[in-house]
Amino acid sequence: MVSIGDKVMGQGSNEHRRHSRRRVLVGGWLHFRGDDEHRDVATVDLGRDGARFDTVHVARLSEPVVLRLRLDPATAPLECKGKVCWTQRLAGGVNRIGVHFLDLSDEERDQLDRFLARGGSDSHRESSKHN
């Protein structure tokens, strides 16, 4: 079951989003309010308004989070506040959560859009090798 807002929806339910998400692996850190840990995470998917993660933390709906995403190792991580908008319990004590971004500046949103437009690839990858 998936909890969305105040509703619990089955896994076959359609998701309603304004912007599409891209299935892309991005490393980062997730911090839940009241938790002393900064948890290493990787996105399951990512979009301009939010992301999906797997974590062992049992998140509550509307729980505030601070997220730092490493879009490009050559630049500082993208940091934003967010809130948990849905949760799903998976096997093995893992929880899948959806986080909605709350405070991205226009510049940060542009950085995220460029990253997604590149297909989630790092801009610093070697394009060719010279011998």
Summary of the structure (lengths in Angstrom):
residues: 131
radius of gyration: 15.5
end to end distance: 54.0
largest distance: 59.0
contacts: 328
relative contact order: 0.20
helix: 11%
strand: 41%
